[in-house]
Amino acid sequence: MPLLLARELSKSYGRTHDAARVVDGVSFAIERGETMGLVGESGSGKSTIARIVLGLIEPTAGTVEFDGQPITGVPQRKLRPLRRRMQPVFQDPYAALNPRMRVEEIIAEPLVIHEGGSREARRRRCLELLDQVDLDSTAMTRYPHEFSGGQRQRINIARALALRPELLVLDEPVSALDVSVGAQIVNLLRDLQREFRLTYLFISHSMPLVRYLSTNIAVLRGGRLVEFGTRDQVCDSPREEYTRGLVAATPEMRMNS
Protein backbone atom coordinates (compact mmCIF):
# COMPACT_ATOMS: atom_id res chain seq x y z
CA MET A 1 0.00 0.00 0.00
CA PRO A 2 1.46 3.41 -0.93
CA LEU A 3 1.77 5.95 1.86
CA LEU A 4 0.00 8.60 -0.22
CA LEU A 5 -2.51 7.90 -2.96
CA ALA A 6 -4.25 10.56 -5.05
CA ARG A 7 -7.03 9.60 -7.46
CA GLU A 8 -8.37 11.87 -10.21
CA LEU A 9 -7.85 15.12 -8.30
CA SER A 10 -9.52 18.19 -9.76
CA LYS A 11 -9.90 21.68 -8.36
CA SER A 12 -11.96 24.48 -9.85
CA TYR A 13 -12.65 28.02 -8.67
CA GLY A 14 -15.60 30.17 -9.61
CA ARG A 15 -19.17 29.52 -10.70
CA THR A 16 -19.98 26.21 -12.34
CA HIS A 17 -20.51 27.53 -15.88
CA ASP A 18 -17.25 29.52 -16.00
CA ALA A 19 -15.14 27.85 -13.32
CA ALA A 20 -11.37 28.01 -13.70
CA ARG A 21 -9.96 24.50 -13.34
CA VAL A 22 -6.45 24.67 -11.86
CA VAL A 23 -6.04 20.90 -11.32
CA ASP A 24 -7.59 18.46 -13.77
CA GLY A 25 -7.77 14.70 -13.15
CA VAL A 26 -4.38 14.18 -11.46
CA SER A 27 -3.53 10.74 -10.03
CA PHE A 28 -0.32 9.50 -8.40
CA ALA A 29 1.02 7.30 -5.61
CA ILE A 30 4.05 7.74 -3.35
CA GLU A 31 5.60 4.71 -1.70
CA ARG A 32 7.10 4.85 1.80
CA GLY A 33 10.62 6.22 1.94
CA GLU A 34 10.51 7.55 -1.61
CA THR A 35 10.36 11.04 -3.11
CA MET A 36 7.92 12.05 -5.80
CA GLY A 37 9.00 15.19 -7.58
CA LEU A 38 6.15 17.35 -8.86
CA VAL A 39 7.50 19.71 -11.50
CA GLY A 40 5.95 22.28 -13.78
CA GLU A 41 5.86 25.96 -14.62
CA SER A 42 4.26 28.60 -12.40
CA GLY A 43 0.48 28.27 -12.40
CA SER A 44 0.51 24.59 -13.33
CA GLY A 45 -1.34 23.56 -10.15
CA LYS A 46 1.57 22.29 -8.04
CA SER A 47 0.81 24.27 -4.88
CA THR A 48 -2.91 23.55 -5.16
CA ILE A 49 -2.12 19.83 -5.11
CA ALA A 50 0.09 20.36 -2.06
CA ARG A 51 -2.75 22.08 -0.20
CA ILE A 52 -5.19 19.30 -1.13
CA VAL A 53 -2.74 16.63 0.07
CA LEU A 54 -2.30 18.46 3.39
CA GLY A 55 -6.06 18.68 3.86
CA LEU A 56 -6.00 22.49 3.76
CA ILE A 57 -8.48 22.67 0.88
CA GLU A 58 -10.97 20.20 -0.57
CA PRO A 59 -10.75 19.09 -4.19
CA THR A 60 -13.69 19.68 -6.48
CA ALA A 61 -13.43 16.01 -7.41
CA GLY A 62 -11.20 13.07 -6.60
CA THR A 63 -9.78 11.62 -3.40
CA VAL A 64 -6.59 11.48 -1.37
CA GLU A 65 -5.66 8.65 1.00
CA PHE A 66 -2.85 8.67 3.53
CA ASP A 67 -1.79 5.23 4.71
CA GLY A 68 -5.13 3.88 3.51
CA GLN A 69 -7.19 6.51 5.33
CA PRO A 70 -9.19 9.16 3.42
CA ILE A 71 -8.20 12.81 3.75
CA THR A 72 -10.77 14.32 1.41
CA GLY A 73 -14.33 14.79 2.66
CA VAL A 74 -13.30 14.17 6.26
CA PRO A 75 -14.22 16.56 9.13
CA GLN A 76 -11.25 18.57 10.37
CA ARG A 77 -11.46 17.06 13.86
CA LYS A 78 -10.94 13.60 12.38
CA LEU A 79 -7.94 14.79 10.39
CA ARG A 80 -6.02 15.83 13.51
CA PRO A 81 -4.39 12.40 14.15
CA LEU A 82 -3.25 12.35 10.51
CA ARG A 83 -1.91 15.91 10.52
CA ARG A 84 0.93 15.05 12.85
CA ARG A 85 2.06 12.37 10.39
CA MET A 86 2.37 14.80 7.45
CA GLN A 87 3.99 18.22 7.67
CA PRO A 88 4.67 21.06 5.22
CA VAL A 89 7.80 23.05 4.45
CA PHE A 90 6.90 26.14 2.44
CA GLN A 91 8.71 28.38 -0.01
CA ASP A 92 9.34 31.52 2.04
CA PRO A 93 11.53 30.65 5.05
CA TYR A 94 10.78 33.96 6.76
CA ALA A 95 7.02 34.28 6.25
CA ALA A 96 6.55 30.77 7.68
CA LEU A 97 8.08 31.82 11.02
CA ASN A 98 6.38 33.98 13.64
CA PRO A 99 8.73 36.96 14.06
CA ARG A 100 7.60 37.49 17.65
CA MET A 101 8.54 34.00 18.79
CA ARG A 102 11.95 32.69 19.74
CA VAL A 103 13.23 29.64 17.87
CA GLU A 104 12.58 27.35 20.82
CA GLU A 105 8.92 28.43 20.88
CA ILE A 106 8.59 28.05 17.10
CA ILE A 107 9.93 24.50 17.05
CA ALA A 108 8.08 23.46 20.20
CA GLU A 109 4.68 24.79 19.07
CA PRO A 110 3.58 21.54 17.34
CA LEU A 111 4.59 19.62 20.46
CA VAL A 112 2.48 21.90 22.65
CA ILE A 113 -0.53 21.51 20.34
CA HIS A 114 -0.34 17.77 19.78
CA GLU A 115 1.55 16.28 22.72
CA GLY A 116 1.74 18.61 25.69
CA GLY A 117 4.30 17.14 28.05
CA SER A 118 6.77 19.01 30.21
CA ARG A 119 8.66 22.11 29.16
CA GLU A 120 11.94 20.32 29.83
CA ALA A 121 10.98 17.44 27.53
CA ARG A 122 10.09 19.93 24.79
CA ARG A 123 13.37 21.74 25.31
CA ARG A 124 15.34 18.50 24.92
CA ARG A 125 13.44 17.71 21.74
CA CYS A 126 14.16 21.20 20.35
CA LEU A 127 17.88 20.79 20.99
CA GLU A 128 17.79 17.41 19.29
CA LEU A 129 16.02 18.87 16.25
CA LEU A 130 18.42 21.80 15.95
CA ASP A 131 21.29 19.35 15.92
CA GLN A 132 19.59 17.33 13.18
CA VAL A 133 19.40 20.41 10.93
CA ASP A 134 22.97 21.51 11.77
CA LEU A 135 22.16 24.50 13.97
CA ASP A 136 23.68 24.92 17.42
CA SER A 137 21.93 25.41 20.75
CA THR A 138 22.45 29.19 20.76
CA ALA A 139 19.66 29.42 18.18
CA MET A 140 17.10 28.55 20.86
CA THR A 141 16.83 32.06 22.33
CA ARG A 142 17.09 34.02 19.08
CA TYR A 143 14.40 35.43 16.77
CA PRO A 144 13.88 34.67 13.05
CA HIS A 145 15.23 38.02 11.84
CA GLU A 146 18.62 37.15 13.34
CA PHE A 147 19.15 34.29 10.86
CA SER A 148 20.01 34.02 7.18
CA GLY A 149 17.49 32.62 4.70
CA GLY A 150 19.12 29.20 4.71
CA GLN A 151 19.17 29.09 8.50
CA ARG A 152 15.50 30.05 8.63
CA GLN A 153 14.64 27.20 6.30
CA ARG A 154 16.58 24.84 8.59
CA ILE A 155 14.40 26.09 11.46
CA ASN A 156 11.29 25.42 9.37
CA ILE A 157 12.51 21.89 8.68
CA ALA A 158 13.22 21.33 12.38
CA ARG A 159 9.69 22.44 13.22
CA ALA A 160 8.27 20.13 10.53
CA LEU A 161 10.17 17.20 12.05
CA ALA A 162 9.10 17.90 15.64
CA LEU A 163 6.25 15.36 15.64
CA ARG A 164 8.30 12.70 13.80
CA PRO A 165 6.12 12.77 10.67
CA GLU A 166 6.25 10.19 7.92
CA LEU A 167 5.55 12.56 5.01
CA LEU A 168 6.95 16.01 4.28
CA VAL A 169 5.25 18.14 1.63
CA LEU A 170 8.05 20.38 0.38
CA ASP A 171 6.55 23.23 -1.66
CA GLU A 172 9.40 25.03 -3.48
CA PRO A 173 11.55 24.84 -0.30
CA VAL A 174 14.68 26.37 -1.86
CA SER A 175 13.35 28.71 -4.54
CA ALA A 176 13.77 31.76 -2.28
CA LEU A 177 17.43 30.91 -1.55
CA ASP A 178 20.55 31.41 -3.62
CA VAL A 179 21.90 28.39 -5.48
CA SER A 180 24.66 27.38 -3.06
CA VAL A 181 22.46 27.69 0.02
CA GLY A 182 19.63 25.86 -1.74
CA ALA A 183 22.01 23.01 -2.57
CA GLN A 184 22.93 22.72 1.12
CA ILE A 185 19.25 22.51 2.09
CA VAL A 186 18.53 19.87 -0.56
CA ASN A 187 21.47 17.79 0.66
CA LEU A 188 20.18 18.15 4.23
CA LEU A 189 16.75 16.92 3.10
CA ARG A 190 18.34 13.92 1.41
CA ASP A 191 20.36 13.08 4.54
CA LEU A 192 17.29 13.39 6.78
CA GLN A 193 15.32 11.14 4.46
CA ARG A 194 17.97 8.46 4.65
CA GLU A 195 18.27 8.71 8.43
CA PHE A 196 14.55 8.73 9.28
CA ARG A 197 13.10 6.98 6.19
CA LEU A 198 10.96 9.99 5.41
CA THR A 199 8.65 10.19 2.42
CA TYR A 200 8.68 13.40 0.37
CA LEU A 201 6.36 15.16 -2.03
CA PHE A 202 8.91 17.58 -3.48
CA ILE A 203 7.44 20.43 -5.51
CA SER A 204 9.60 22.58 -7.74
CA HIS A 205 9.81 24.35 -11.09
CA SER A 206 13.45 23.19 -11.36
CA MET A 207 13.96 19.91 -13.20
CA PRO A 208 17.60 19.55 -12.01
CA LEU A 209 16.50 19.77 -8.37
CA VAL A 210 13.68 17.33 -8.91
CA ARG A 211 15.98 14.95 -10.76
CA TYR A 212 18.57 15.07 -7.97
CA LEU A 213 16.19 14.34 -5.09
CA SER A 214 13.34 12.31 -6.57
CA THR A 215 12.62 8.63 -7.06
CA ASN A 216 9.69 9.30 -9.40
CA ILE A 217 8.73 12.46 -11.26
CA ALA A 218 5.30 13.80 -12.19
CA VAL A 219 5.17 16.60 -14.77
CA LEU A 220 2.28 19.07 -14.62
CA ARG A 221 1.15 21.40 -17.35
CA GLY A 222 -1.94 23.54 -17.06
CA GLY A 223 -3.25 21.45 -14.19
CA ARG A 224 -2.90 18.14 -16.04
CA LEU A 225 -0.42 15.35 -15.41
CA VAL A 226 1.33 15.04 -18.76
CA GLU A 227 4.09 12.62 -17.78
CA PHE A 228 4.90 10.29 -14.89
CA GLY A 229 7.69 7.78 -14.40
CA THR A 230 10.96 7.05 -12.68
CA ARG A 231 13.57 9.79 -12.53
CA ASP A 232 15.61 8.18 -15.29
CA GLN A 233 12.59 7.53 -17.51
CA VAL A 234 11.34 11.11 -17.32
CA CYS A 235 14.71 12.84 -17.55
CA ASP A 236 16.56 10.57 -19.97
CA SER A 237 13.71 9.41 -22.21
CA PRO A 238 10.83 11.87 -21.89
CA ARG A 239 7.79 11.09 -24.03
CA GLU A 240 6.28 14.57 -24.11
CA GLU A 241 7.67 17.60 -25.93
CA TYR A 242 6.88 19.75 -22.88
CA THR A 243 8.99 17.51 -20.64
CA ARG A 244 11.82 17.53 -23.15
CA GLY A 245 11.74 21.31 -23.00
CA LEU A 246 11.96 21.32 -19.20
CA VAL A 247 14.92 18.94 -19.28
CA ALA A 248 16.73 20.90 -21.99
CA ALA A 249 16.09 24.31 -20.45
CA THR A 250 18.40 23.81 -17.47
CA PRO A 251 21.73 21.98 -17.18
CA GLU A 252 22.27 19.04 -14.87
CA MET A 253 22.93 20.17 -11.32
CA ARG A 254 26.24 19.25 -9.69
CA MET A 255 25.86 18.67 -5.96
CA ASN A 256 27.98 17.06 -3.31
CA SER A 257 26.98 13.58 -2.23
N, C-alpha and C positions, 0 to 999 in steps of 0.2 A: 504494500500500500504506500503510495507517495505521501510525503508529509503535507504537501500543498497541492490541491487539485482544483483547477478552474475549468468550468464547462460553459462554453458559448456566452461569455460575458459581453454584455452590451450596456452602454450608458448614453442616454440622450438628455438634452436640456431644452426646455422650451415647451410650447404647446404641441399637442400631438400632430397636427397637420403640417407644422413647420419646424419640428424639433431638430436640433443640431445633434447628430450622433457622433460622439467623440471616441467611443469604443464600439466595435462592431463584430460580434461573434468570435471572441478570442478564447481559445482553449489551450491549456498547457498543464503540465505536471512537474513538480520538483521533488526529487528523491531526497531522502535524508542524507545530510553531509555533503550535498552537491550545491553548486551555484548555477542558477539560471540567469544569464544575462539578457536583459530586455533593452534593445537598442533601437533607436529611431530618431528622426529629426524632431525639433521643437514642435509641439502641438500634435504629435502622433498618438497621444493617449497614454503615455507611459505613467505619468504621475496619477492619472485617474485610476489606472489599474492598481497602483500601489495603495491608494486610498480605499479601494474596494476590498483588496486583500486584507487590509488592516481593520476592516469593519467600520471605517470612518464614514463611508457613504454606501448606499445600497445601489446595486446595479439596476438598470431598467429591466434587464432580462439576464438569465444565466445564474449559476451558483458557484460558490467557493466552499471547499471543504478543507479543514485543517485537521490532520491526523484522523480522518474519517468523520469528523464532526462538522455540521454545517455552520457557516459564518453568516451567510446571507439569509435575510428573513427571520433572524433570531433577535429577541428582545435584548437590549443592551445589558440588562442585569445578568442574563445568561451567558453573555460573551466575556464577562469579567475573568472567569478561570482561564479562558483561552488567551486573553490579552497579555498575561504575564509570560506566555510561551512564545509570543511574537512581538518584536519591538522594532521601531523605526529609527533610522539615522537619516536626517534630512540634509538638504543641499547647503543651507546657510548655517555655518557653525556658530555664528553669533546670535542670530535671531532665535535659534532653538534653545538658548540659555537665558534664564531669568537674570537680568543684570543686577538685581538687588539681592541675589542670593550668593552666598559663598559656595565654593566648589563642593565642599562636604555636604551642604544642604541639597545642592542640585543632584548629586549622585545618589544621595540617601532617599530622595523623595519617593521613588517607586517602592522602596522598602517600607517606608512609613505607610504608604497607601495600601499595599498588598500584604505586608507581613507584620508590621508593628515591631515587637521585640524591643530590646533595651537599646539605649543610645550607644552604649559601649560596643554592642554587637554590630550595630550599623557602622560605627566608626571603624572597626576592624575590617568590615567588608569594603568600605570606601578605600582604605589603604591598600587592600588587596587588589582592588580594581584599578587604582592609579598605577600600581606596579605593572599590571597586565598591559596597560596602554603606554608604558614607558614614561610616566610622569612621577616625580618624587613627592614625598609627603608634604613638602612645603606648599604644594598647590591647595591643600585642604582649606586654608584660611583666606585664600585670595578670591578675587571677583573676576568674572569673565573678561572684563576690559583689560585686565593685566596680562592676558595671554595673546600669543600670535594666533592666526587663523588655524594653522595646523594643530596647535595645542588645544584650541577650543574644540576642534573635531575629535581629538582624542578624549576630551571630557565627555562629549556627546556619546561616543562609543562606550566609555566606561559606564555611563548612566544606562545605556541600552542593555548592557550585560548584567546589570545589578541583580535582576531576578533570575539569572541563569536561563535565558530563553533558548529555544531550539531554532527559531527562525529570525533572521534580521532582514528587514526590508530596507535596502540601501538606495535611497532616491537621490541620484547625482551627488554622492557624498564628497567628491573631490573637485567638482566643477568650479567652486568658488576659490580654489587654492591654486597657487602657481604649480608648474609641472613637477618640480623636484619635491615639493612638500606633498603634493598629491600622490606621487610615487611611493613616498614613505608611508602614507596612510593606507594605500592599497596593499603594500607588503605587510603592514600590521594586520589588516583584515585577513589576509591569507594565512598568516601565522596563527591568529586566533582561531580561525576555522579548523586548522589542523589540530590545535591543542584541545579544543572543546567540541569538535565534530559539529560545528554549527552548519546550518543550512542558510543560504543567501538567495534572495531575489535582488540582483544587482542591476540597477537602472542607470543608463547612461546614453549620451549621444555619441560617445567615443568608441568606435569599433576596436581600436587597439587596447583600451582598458578592458572592455568586455572580453576580448579574446584572451587577455592575460589571466583574468580571474575566473572565467566561467567554465563550467563543464558542458552545458548546452546553451545555445543562443536562440532567442526569439527575436525576429525582426518585425517591427511595426511600421506601417505606413498609412497615414490617414485613418487611424483607429483599427485597421485590419492587420491580422497576422499574415505576413506575406511569405515568411520563411521560418522554419524551425528545424534544428538538428544539432548534432554535436558541434563543438567548437571547430574542429578540423573540417567537418562537412561544410559548415556555413562560410568559414573564412577561406578555405582552400578551393572549394568547388561549389560556389554559390549558384543556385538555379536561377534566381531572379536578377534582372538587370539593376533594379534598385539596390539590392544587396551588393552586387559587384561594384556599384558606385561608392557605397559606404566603405568597402574594403580598400578600394583604390584611392579614395580621397585622403587617407591619412597613412603615413608609414608605420611599419611595425614598431611597437614600443620596446625599448631596451630597459629592463629593470633588473635590479639585483635579486638573486634567488635568496 
